[in-house]
Amino acid sequence: MKSRKLLWLGILLPVSAAILGACQNLLVPKYMGRVIEGAFIREYYEETEPHDVIFLGDCEAYENVSPIVLWREYGITSFIRGSAQQLIPQSYYLLEDTLTYETPAVVVLSVSAMQQYEQDNETYNRMTLDGMRWSASKVNAIRESMTEDEHMIEYVFPILRFHSRWRELEEDDFTYFLERREVTHSGYYMRADIRPAGEFPAERRRSTYAFDDRAWAYLDKIRLLCREKGITLILMKAPSLYPAWHEQWDQQIRDYAKEHQLLYVNCIDRSEDIGIDFTVDTYDGGLHMNVYGAEKTARYLGKILAELPAAKDRREADGGGPVNRVWEEKCRFYDQMKAAQEAEFEELGYLRQFAEEPAD
C-alpha cells in the first residue's frame, strides 16, 4: 500500500509541476505585440559568438546605436544589453551576468541612468529582470531594484504576480507560448519612421543636480569590475534632446571620467560631427534616434572603437568562419526589417502619430 502511494505521488508531483509551469508560461507577458521592450534582455542568451563590445543602459543605449553598422563598416562584433529605464545597479548586475559568458574588450555604458537610482514602476523592473537567467547576479539585481510593493517570491514564481492576467490573454500569448520571435538586432530596437524634433516642455528647476551617492557607488563598481577584467570602459551620453541632460550632470560625468582616465563621449555635443539632423534622424520628436540616426551614431562610435588597441576587424580575421556566417544572417534580418518598415512608413509620408507613449 505504501509503495502504491509513493508511485502515485511520483506521478502526480511531476504532472502537477508541468501543469503549473504551462499555466505560468501562458500567463506571463510575452512582449511580442505593441510593447516589445520586455523581450530584449533574454535575446542575449541566444547569441552563439562572443562580442568585442557590450553596451549597457536604458533606451539611450538600445535605440541609438546600430551594431550592424559597427560590423559592416568596422568588423566590430557588439551587443546591446539594454532595457527600458534600466537603473545603474541593473547595468552592473547585467555586466556581472555577461562576464559569466564572455569577456568583451570594451563596455560602453549609457550614463543617463545616473539621474535616477530607484525604480518608480514595477513594469520597468520586470522588463529588465524577468529576462535574466537565474544566477546570483539576477538575485542581487532584484534585491537592489524592487519597489516597496514587490516580493522576491513573485520573481521566483511569476505566476503569483500574473495569475489574474488570464482576463487579458491575447492571441500572442498562445502564438508565443513555447517560442518567441526575435525582435532586436543584437539588442538594437529598430524604428524607420521619422518624426522631426519640435518644441519641448520647459524643464523645472531642481533643488539639487547631484547624483545619488548610491548611483556613484555602482558606477564605481562597474569601473572597477571592468578594470579587474582588463575591459576598456567608455561612458556615453546618447544624442537625445529630451529629457534634458543638464550641464551640471554633464560636468559631474566629465569630472569623473577625467579623474579615472575614462573616455566620455557626449553625443549631444558631437551631434554635428556625427551628422545628426533632428528633422529626419529621430522617430519621436527628438527623444530617440530612428534607424538613420542610429546608423550615423554607430559610424561615429565605430571610428573611436576601431582605434582602441583591443579592437579587431573580425571580418578578415574570421575569414569565412562562424562569426561571418552569424553576422551575415544578422545583416539579412536587419535589411529585411528596415525595408519593411520603410515601405510601411513611406505610405504615411514618414510621419507617424503614436497611439501609445514610448516605453522609456
N, C-alpha and C positions, 0 to 999 in steps of 0.2 A: 504493500500500500504506500509506504513511504517513497519507494523508488518511482512509483507511478506519479505521485505528486511532484517529485523533483523533475520528472520527464515533462509534465505539463508546464511546470514553471520554466523549464529550459526552453520550451516552445513559446510560451506567452510573452516572456520578457523581451526577446528579440523582435517578435512580431509587434508588440506594443511600441517598442522603441522606433521601429521602422515606420509605423503609422504616425507617431508623434513627429518624427523627422520629416515625413512627407507633408504633414499639415504645416509645419513650420516653414518649409521651403516654399509652400504655396502662399503663405500669408505675409512673408517678409517682402518689402518693396523690391521691385526688380530694376528700377531706374532705366527702363528701356523706352519710355514714352517721351513726354514733353520735358521732364526733368531727368537728365541722364547723368548729372554730376556725381551721384552716389555710386556710379559704376566705375569710376576712374581708378580708384586705388587698387582694386582687385586685378586689373589688367596687367599690372607689373609682373605678377606671378606666372603669367603665361609666356613671358619672354624666354627665349632659348639661348640667346647670345649675350655676352657681357656688354657693358656700356662704358664709354670713356667719360661721359658727363652725365650727372644726375642733377636735375632741377628739383627744388623743394619750394613749396609755398602755396598760396591761395590762388584765386582766379588770375592774379597778376603773373603767375607762373604758367598756368595751363592754357591761357588764352592769348598769349603774346609772343610766343616763340615756336617756330616750326622745326621740329627735329628732322623732318625730311629734307629741308634745305641744308641743314648742317651736314647731313650725309651726302647729298648730291653735289654740293659745292666744295666741301672740305674733307669728306670721308670720315667725319666725326660721328660716332655712334652715341646716341643720347636717349634719355627717357625722362619724362616729367612726372614726378611723384607728387602731383598737385591735387588739391581738393578744395571744395567751396569753404571759404572762411577758415582755412587751416591756421591753427594757432602755432606760435613758435615752439611750444613744448611738443606739439604733434609733429612738427617738422623734425625735431630732434629724435623722437622715437621712430619716425619713419626712416631717418638716416641710420639709426641703430639696426632697424629691421633690414634695411638694404644691405648693410655690411655683413649680414649672415649669408648673403647670396653672392656678393661680389664686392670688389673694392675699386670704385671708379678713380680716374686720375683727377677729376675736378668735380666739385659740388658747387652749384650756383643756387644761392638762397635768395628768395624774394623777401625784402625787408619790410614790406608793407604791413605784415602781421605784427610788427613790433608795437604798433599803435593800439593793439587790443590784446590783453593777456587772457581774460576769462571769456568763456563762451556764453552767449546770451540766448542761444537757441539750440535745443536738443537735435533738431533736424540736421544742423551742420555737423554736429558731433557724429551722428550716425553716418553721414556721407563720407566721413574720413575713417572712422574706427571700425565700422562693420565690414569694410572691405579688406582690412588687415588680417593676415593669417595669425592664428593664436601663437603667442610667444610671450616672453617676459616683457618685451618692448610694447606689445599691444596692451597687456595688463597695466603697465605703468602709464601708458598714454591715456587709457580710460580713467584711471585714478586721478590723473592730473587734469583731465578735461571735463569730468562730469559736472553737470549743473546740480543744484540742490535737489531737484525732483528725480534725478536719475539714480539707478541702482546697478551695481556690478552684475547681479544675477540676471538682469534683463539683457545684458550683453552676452552672457554665457548661454542663456536660453532666450533668444529673441522672440519666441512665441509668447512669452509672458508680456512683452511690450506690444506685440502686434496681433494678439488673439482676437481683438474686436474688428480687425481690418477686413473680415470676411464680407462685411457690408459694402466695402469699396472695391472688391475684386474686379479687375478688368480683363480684357482679352489677353493683354501682355502677360498677366500673371500665369496664365495657362500655357501660352506660347513659349515662355522662357522659364518654365517650371524646372527643367533639367539642365538646360544650357542657354547661355546668354550670348548675344552677338557682340562683336567688338564695336565700340563707339568712339574711341580716340585713335590718334595716330602717334603712337609712342607717348601717350599721355597728353597730347595736344588736342584741344577741343576746337574743331573747325567751324568757322562761320564765314560764308562767302558773300553775305548780303552787306549792303552799305547804308549807313545812316550817319550823315555828317554831324560833326560836333556842333553844338549850339550853345545857348545860354545855360549857365549852371546856377543853382541857388547859392546865395551868399553864405559863406562859412561863418558859423557862430564863433565868437571869441572864446577860447578855453581858459580855464583857471590855471592850468599848467600844461606845458608841452613836453614834460619829462616822461620818458618811457618808464614803465613799471620796472622796479628792481628785479622782479621775478623773470621778466622778459629778457633783461640783460643777462641774468644768470643762465638762462637756456641758450642765449646766443653764445655765451662763453663755452657752454658745454658742446655746442656744435663746433665751434672753432677748435677747441682742444681735442675733440674726437677726430676731427679732420687732420690735425697736426700729428696725432698719435699714429694714424694710419697712412701718413705721407700723402694726404689729399690736398690739393690746392683749393682753397675756399674763396669764392667770389661772391660779393654782395651785389644785389641788383635791385634797382627800382624800375618798374616797368613804365612804358611811355603812356600812362593813362592820365587824363586831365581831371578826372573827378572820381571819387572824393579827393579833395586837395591834399597834396603832400607838402606840408608846411615847411618853411625854411628852417624852423627850429628843429624839426625832426631830421631833416636832411643834414644839418650841421652835426647833430649827435652821431649819425652814422659815419659821416666823413671823419670826425674826430676818432671814432672807434677804429675805423679802417686804417687811419694813419698810425694810431698807437700800436696796432698789431700787424702792421705791414700787410694789409689785405687790399685787394683791388675792389673798389666800389664803382659800379657803373650805373649812373643815374641817366636812364634813357629819356627822361623828360628834358634834361639839359642838352642831351645829344640828339634830340629828335630831328634837327635839321641835318646833322651829319648822317643819321640813319636814313634820311629821305622820307620821313613820315609826312603825309599830307592828311590832315584831320578832316578834310572834306570827302575823302574816299577810302581811308585806311582804317576806319572804325565801323562797327556794325550797330553800336548802341549809343551814338552821340558823344563819343569820346571817353567812355568808361573802359572799354577794352578794344584791342585790335581785332579786325577781321583777318582773313587769311592773307590778304595782301600786305597788311601792316605787320603781321606775324612773320611773314617771309622776309620782309625788309629788316626787322629786328634780328632775325636769325642770321642774316648775311653779315650784319654789323658785329654781332657777338662772335660769329664764326671766325672773323679776322683776328679777334682778340684771342680766342681759344687756340687757333692754329699756331700762334706764336709761342705758346707755352711749351716748355721742354718735354712735358709728358704727352703732348698731343701727337697723334699719329693719323696718317691717312690710311684708313682701313681698306679702302677700295683696292689699292695696289698691293698692300701687304697681304691681304687675304686671297688675292688672285680671283679665281672663280669659285672660291670656297663657300662654306656655310654662311659666313657673315654677309657676303654679297647676295647670296640667294635670299636670305631673310629680308634684307633691305630692298631688294628688287620687288618682292611681294608687298612690302610696306608702301613702296612708291606707287605700285599699281592701285592699291586700295585708296591711297591719298588722291591720286589723279581722278579716279572714278567718282569719289565723293565730291571733289571740287567741281568737276564738270557737271554733276547732277545738281549741285546747289546753284551753280551759275545759271544753268538752264531754268531752274525754278524761279530765281530772283530776277532774271532778265525780263520775265513777263511783268514783274512789278516795278520795273524801272530802277532796280537796285535800291528801292526804299521799302522798308517794312515797318509797320506799326505793330508792336507786340501786344498780344492779349494777356501775357503774363510777364511779371518782372523777372530779370535775370536772377539766378540763384545766389549770386555773390556780386 
